[in-house]
Amino acid sequence: MTKEQIMAFVRLLATMTATCLTMLGISMDADTLYIVFGMAVTVAAMVWAWWKNNNLTDAAQQAQEFLALLKSGDLDRDVEEI
């Protein structure tokens, strides 16, 4: 998905939510919901990027060490040491 597609979906979701809330008797501005949904998408993207770019598990840390060995060309070390 492109950034434009995601933002179009957020606008649609905000408008639909505002319409549903209005039908239930709750007055809510679609622009306010758009901002809230946009912030939620931004926070989710930031958390996902942080998770993807950090080696949090032992397996990920071992894989990073092995990748560093491959890139350096220093494969004389026994893989089991990692």
Phi and psi in radians as a Rosetta constraint file:
Dihedral C 1 N 2 CA 2 C 2 CIRCULARHARMONIC -1.557 0.35
Dihedral N 2 CA 2 C 2 N 3 CIRCULARHARMONIC 2.920 0.35
Dihedral C 2 N 3 CA 3 C 3 CIRCULARHARMONIC -1.064 0.35
Dihedral N 3 CA 3 C 3 N 4 CIRCULARHARMONIC -0.684 0.35
Dihedral C 3 N 4 CA 4 C 4 CIRCULARHARMONIC -1.134 0.35
Dihedral N 4 CA 4 C 4 N 5 CIRCULARHARMONIC -0.687 0.35
Dihedral C 4 N 5 CA 5 C 5 CIRCULARHARMONIC -1.144 0.35
Dihedral N 5 CA 5 C 5 N 6 CIRCULARHARMONIC -0.714 0.35
Dihedral C 5 N 6 CA 6 C 6 CIRCULARHARMONIC -1.124 0.35
Dihedral N 6 CA 6 C 6 N 7 CIRCULARHARMONIC -0.783 0.35
Dihedral C 6 N 7 CA 7 C 7 CIRCULARHARMONIC -1.172 0.35
Dihedral N 7 CA 7 C 7 N 8 CIRCULARHARMONIC -0.606 0.35
Dihedral C 7 N 8 CA 8 C 8 CIRCULARHARMONIC -1.141 0.35
Dihedral N 8 CA 8 C 8 N 9 CIRCULARHARMONIC -0.694 0.35
Dihedral C 8 N 9 CA 9 C 9 CIRCULARHARMONIC -1.122 0.35
Dihedral N 9 CA 9 C 9 N 10 CIRCULARHARMONIC -0.721 0.35
Dihedral C 9 N 10 CA 10 C 10 CIRCULARHARMONIC -1.106 0.35
Dihedral N 10 CA 10 C 10 N 11 CIRCULARHARMONIC -0.736 0.35
Dihedral C 10 N 11 CA 11 C 11 CIRCULARHARMONIC -1.087 0.35
Dihedral N 11 CA 11 C 11 N 12 CIRCULARHARMONIC -0.757 0.35
Dihedral C 11 N 12 CA 12 C 12 CIRCULARHARMONIC -1.084 0.35
Dihedral N 12 CA 12 C 12 N 13 CIRCULARHARMONIC -0.785 0.35
Dihedral C 12 N 13 CA 13 C 13 CIRCULARHARMONIC -1.079 0.35
Dihedral N 13 CA 13 C 13 N 14 CIRCULARHARMONIC -0.718 0.35
Dihedral C 13 N 14 CA 14 C 14 CIRCULARHARMONIC -1.125 0.35
Dihedral N 14 CA 14 C 14 N 15 CIRCULARHARMONIC -0.759 0.35
Dihedral C 14 N 15 CA 15 C 15 CIRCULARHARMONIC -1.146 0.35
Dihedral N 15 CA 15 C 15 N 16 CIRCULARHARMONIC -0.767 0.35
Dihedral C 15 N 16 CA 16 C 16 CIRCULARHARMONIC -1.127 0.35
Dihedral N 16 CA 16 C 16 N 17 CIRCULARHARMONIC -0.713 0.35
Dihedral C 16 N 17 CA 17 C 17 CIRCULARHARMONIC -1.133 0.35
Dihedral N 17 CA 17 C 17 N 18 CIRCULARHARMONIC -0.762 0.35
Dihedral C 17 N 18 CA 18 C 18 CIRCULARHARMONIC -1.077 0.35
Dihedral N 18 CA 18 C 18 N 19 CIRCULARHARMONIC -0.690 0.35
Dihedral C 18 N 19 CA 19 C 19 CIRCULARHARMONIC -1.132 0.35
Dihedral N 19 CA 19 C 19 N 20 CIRCULARHARMONIC -0.791 0.35
Dihedral C 19 N 20 CA 20 C 20 CIRCULARHARMONIC -1.116 0.35
Dihedral N 20 CA 20 C 20 N 21 CIRCULARHARMONIC -0.723 0.35
Dihedral C 20 N 21 CA 21 C 21 CIRCULARHARMONIC -1.134 0.35
Dihedral N 21 CA 21 C 21 N 22 CIRCULARHARMONIC -0.661 0.35
Dihedral C 21 N 22 CA 22 C 22 CIRCULARHARMONIC -1.118 0.35
Dihedral N 22 CA 22 C 22 N 23 CIRCULARHARMONIC -0.685 0.35
Dihedral C 22 N 23 CA 23 C 23 CIRCULARHARMONIC -1.132 0.35
Dihedral N 23 CA 23 C 23 N 24 CIRCULARHARMONIC -0.480 0.35
Dihedral C 23 N 24 CA 24 C 24 CIRCULARHARMONIC -1.527 0.35
Dihedral N 24 CA 24 C 24 N 25 CIRCULARHARMONIC 0.001 0.35
Dihedral C 24 N 25 CA 25 C 25 CIRCULARHARMONIC 1.580 0.35
Dihedral N 25 CA 25 C 25 N 26 CIRCULARHARMONIC 0.177 0.35
Dihedral C 25 N 26 CA 26 C 26 CIRCULARHARMONIC -1.821 0.35
Dihedral N 26 CA 26 C 26 N 27 CIRCULARHARMONIC 2.083 0.35
Dihedral C 26 N 27 CA 27 C 27 CIRCULARHARMONIC -1.498 0.35
Dihedral N 27 CA 27 C 27 N 28 CIRCULARHARMONIC 2.108 0.35
Dihedral C 27 N 28 CA 28 C 28 CIRCULARHARMONIC -2.492 0.35
Dihedral N 28 CA 28 C 28 N 29 CIRCULARHARMONIC 2.322 0.35
Dihedral C 28 N 29 CA 29 C 29 CIRCULARHARMONIC -1.359 0.35
Dihedral N 29 CA 29 C 29 N 30 CIRCULARHARMONIC 2.314 0.35
Dihedral C 29 N 30 CA 30 C 30 CIRCULARHARMONIC -1.110 0.35
Dihedral N 30 CA 30 C 30 N 31 CIRCULARHARMONIC -0.590 0.35
Dihedral C 30 N 31 CA 31 C 31 CIRCULARHARMONIC -1.131 0.35
Dihedral N 31 CA 31 C 31 N 32 CIRCULARHARMONIC -0.685 0.35
Dihedral C 31 N 32 CA 32 C 32 CIRCULARHARMONIC -1.107 0.35
Dihedral N 32 CA 32 C 32 N 33 CIRCULARHARMONIC -0.779 0.35
Dihedral C 32 N 33 CA 33 C 33 CIRCULARHARMONIC -1.108 0.35
Dihedral N 33 CA 33 C 33 N 34 CIRCULARHARMONIC -0.651 0.35
Dihedral C 33 N 34 CA 34 C 34 CIRCULARHARMONIC -1.042 0.35
Dihedral N 34 CA 34 C 34 N 35 CIRCULARHARMONIC -0.763 0.35
Dihedral C 34 N 35 CA 35 C 35 CIRCULARHARMONIC -1.134 0.35
Dihedral N 35 CA 35 C 35 N 36 CIRCULARHARMONIC -0.777 0.35
Dihedral C 35 N 36 CA 36 C 36 CIRCULARHARMONIC -1.104 0.35
Dihedral N 36 CA 36 C 36 N 37 CIRCULARHARMONIC -0.812 0.35
Dihedral C 36 N 37 CA 37 C 37 CIRCULARHARMONIC -1.132 0.35
Dihedral N 37 CA 37 C 37 N 38 CIRCULARHARMONIC -0.679 0.35
Dihedral C 37 N 38 CA 38 C 38 CIRCULARHARMONIC -1.086 0.35
Dihedral N 38 CA 38 C 38 N 39 CIRCULARHARMONIC -0.724 0.35
Dihedral C 38 N 39 CA 39 C 39 CIRCULARHARMONIC -1.133 0.35
Dihedral N 39 CA 39 C 39 N 40 CIRCULARHARMONIC -0.683 0.35
Dihedral C 39 N 40 CA 40 C 40 CIRCULARHARMONIC -1.118 0.35
Dihedral N 40 CA 40 C 40 N 41 CIRCULARHARMONIC -0.726 0.35
Dihedral C 40 N 41 CA 41 C 41 CIRCULARHARMONIC -1.131 0.35
Dihedral N 41 CA 41 C 41 N 42 CIRCULARHARMONIC -0.715 0.35
Dihedral C 41 N 42 CA 42 C 42 CIRCULARHARMONIC -1.103 0.35
Dihedral N 42 CA 42 C 42 N 43 CIRCULARHARMONIC -0.794 0.35
Dihedral C 42 N 43 CA 43 C 43 CIRCULARHARMONIC -1.102 0.35
Dihedral N 43 CA 43 C 43 N 44 CIRCULARHARMONIC -0.747 0.35
Dihedral C 43 N 44 CA 44 C 44 CIRCULARHARMONIC -1.078 0.35
Dihedral N 44 CA 44 C 44 N 45 CIRCULARHARMONIC -0.719 0.35
Dihedral C 44 N 45 CA 45 C 45 CIRCULARHARMONIC -1.148 0.35
Dihedral N 45 CA 45 C 45 N 46 CIRCULARHARMONIC -0.675 0.35
Dihedral C 45 N 46 CA 46 C 46 CIRCULARHARMONIC -1.150 0.35
Dihedral N 46 CA 46 C 46 N 47 CIRCULARHARMONIC -0.751 0.35
Dihedral C 46 N 47 CA 47 C 47 CIRCULARHARMONIC -1.129 0.35
Dihedral N 47 CA 47 C 47 N 48 CIRCULARHARMONIC -0.740 0.35
Dihedral C 47 N 48 CA 48 C 48 CIRCULARHARMONIC -1.092 0.35
Dihedral N 48 CA 48 C 48 N 49 CIRCULARHARMONIC -0.783 0.35
Dihedral C 48 N 49 CA 49 C 49 CIRCULARHARMONIC -1.113 0.35
Dihedral N 49 CA 49 C 49 N 50 CIRCULARHARMONIC -0.713 0.35
Dihedral C 49 N 50 CA 50 C 50 CIRCULARHARMONIC -1.093 0.35
Dihedral N 50 CA 50 C 50 N 51 CIRCULARHARMONIC -0.798 0.35
Dihedral C 50 N 51 CA 51 C 51 CIRCULARHARMONIC -1.099 0.35
Dihedral N 51 CA 51 C 51 N 52 CIRCULARHARMONIC -0.743 0.35
Dihedral C 51 N 52 CA 52 C 52 CIRCULARHARMONIC -1.194 0.35
Dihedral N 52 CA 52 C 52 N 53 CIRCULARHARMONIC -0.560 0.35
Dihedral C 52 N 53 CA 53 C 53 CIRCULARHARMONIC -1.721 0.35
Dihedral N 53 CA 53 C 53 N 54 CIRCULARHARMONIC 0.140 0.35
Dihedral C 53 N 54 CA 54 C 54 CIRCULARHARMONIC -2.168 0.35
Dihedral N 54 CA 54 C 54 N 55 CIRCULARHARMONIC 2.466 0.35
Dihedral C 54 N 55 CA 55 C 55 CIRCULARHARMONIC -1.595 0.35
Dihedral N 55 CA 55 C 55 N 56 CIRCULARHARMONIC 1.606 0.35
Dihedral C 55 N 56 CA 56 C 56 CIRCULARHARMONIC -1.586 0.35
Dihedral N 56 CA 56 C 56 N 57 CIRCULARHARMONIC -0.524 0.35
Dihedral C 56 N 57 CA 57 C 57 CIRCULARHARMONIC -1.673 0.35
Dihedral N 57 CA 57 C 57 N 58 CIRCULARHARMONIC 2.817 0.35
Dihedral C 57 N 58 CA 58 C 58 CIRCULARHARMONIC -1.062 0.35
Dihedral N 58 CA 58 C 58 N 59 CIRCULARHARMONIC -0.706 0.35
Dihedral C 58 N 59 CA 59 C 59 CIRCULARHARMONIC -1.092 0.35
Dihedral N 59 CA 59 C 59 N 60 CIRCULARHARMONIC -0.709 0.35
Dihedral C 59 N 60 CA 60 C 60 CIRCULARHARMONIC -1.179 0.35
Dihedral N 60 CA 60 C 60 N 61 CIRCULARHARMONIC -0.656 0.35
Dihedral C 60 N 61 CA 61 C 61 CIRCULARHARMONIC -1.173 0.35
Dihedral N 61 CA 61 C 61 N 62 CIRCULARHARMONIC -0.705 0.35
Dihedral C 61 N 62 CA 62 C 62 CIRCULARHARMONIC -1.146 0.35
Dihedral N 62 CA 62 C 62 N 63 CIRCULARHARMONIC -0.706 0.35
Dihedral C 62 N 63 CA 63 C 63 CIRCULARHARMONIC -1.114 0.35
Dihedral N 63 CA 63 C 63 N 64 CIRCULARHARMONIC -0.665 0.35
Dihedral C 63 N 64 CA 64 C 64 CIRCULARHARMONIC -1.143 0.35
Dihedral N 64 CA 64 C 64 N 65 CIRCULARHARMONIC -0.710 0.35
Dihedral C 64 N 65 CA 65 C 65 CIRCULARHARMONIC -1.104 0.35
Dihedral N 65 CA 65 C 65 N 66 CIRCULARHARMONIC -0.733 0.35
Dihedral C 65 N 66 CA 66 C 66 CIRCULARHARMONIC -1.130 0.35
Dihedral N 66 CA 66 C 66 N 67 CIRCULARHARMONIC -0.714 0.35
Dihedral C 66 N 67 CA 67 C 67 CIRCULARHARMONIC -1.092 0.35
Dihedral N 67 CA 67 C 67 N 68 CIRCULARHARMONIC -0.713 0.35
Dihedral C 67 N 68 CA 68 C 68 CIRCULARHARMONIC -1.092 0.35
Dihedral N 68 CA 68 C 68 N 69 CIRCULARHARMONIC -0.680 0.35
Dihedral C 68 N 69 CA 69 C 69 CIRCULARHARMONIC -1.115 0.35
Dihedral N 69 CA 69 C 69 N 70 CIRCULARHARMONIC -0.767 0.35
Dihedral C 69 N 70 CA 70 C 70 CIRCULARHARMONIC -1.066 0.35
Dihedral N 70 CA 70 C 70 N 71 CIRCULARHARMONIC -0.763 0.35
Dihedral C 70 N 71 CA 71 C 71 CIRCULARHARMONIC -1.182 0.35
Dihedral N 71 CA 71 C 71 N 72 CIRCULARHARMONIC -0.608 0.35
Dihedral C 71 N 72 CA 72 C 72 CIRCULARHARMONIC -1.392 0.35
Dihedral N 72 CA 72 C 72 N 73 CIRCULARHARMONIC -0.294 0.35
Dihedral C 72 N 73 CA 73 C 73 CIRCULARHARMONIC 1.394 0.35
Dihedral N 73 CA 73 C 73 N 74 CIRCULARHARMONIC 0.131 0.35
Dihedral C 73 N 74 CA 74 C 74 CIRCULARHARMONIC -1.639 0.35
Dihedral N 74 CA 74 C 74 N 75 CIRCULARHARMONIC 1.279 0.35
Dihedral C 74 N 75 CA 75 C 75 CIRCULARHARMONIC -1.687 0.35
Dihedral N 75 CA 75 C 75 N 76 CIRCULARHARMONIC 0.222 0.35
Dihedral C 75 N 76 CA 76 C 76 CIRCULARHARMONIC -1.202 0.35
Dihedral N 76 CA 76 C 76 N 77 CIRCULARHARMONIC -0.475 0.35
Dihedral C 76 N 77 CA 77 C 77 CIRCULARHARMONIC -1.158 0.35
Dihedral N 77 CA 77 C 77 N 78 CIRCULARHARMONIC 2.499 0.35
Dihedral C 77 N 78 CA 78 C 78 CIRCULARHARMONIC -1.220 0.35
Dihedral N 78 CA 78 C 78 N 79 CIRCULARHARMONIC 2.325 0.35
Dihedral C 78 N 79 CA 79 C 79 CIRCULARHARMONIC -1.071 0.35
Dihedral N 79 CA 79 C 79 N 80 CIRCULARHARMONIC -0.546 0.35
Dihedral C 79 N 80 CA 80 C 80 CIRCULARHARMONIC -1.124 0.35
Dihedral N 80 CA 80 C 80 N 81 CIRCULARHARMONIC -0.383 0.35
Dihedral C 80 N 81 CA 81 C 81 CIRCULARHARMONIC -1.166 0.35
Dihedral N 81 CA 81 C 81 N 82 CIRCULARHARMONIC -0.474 0.35
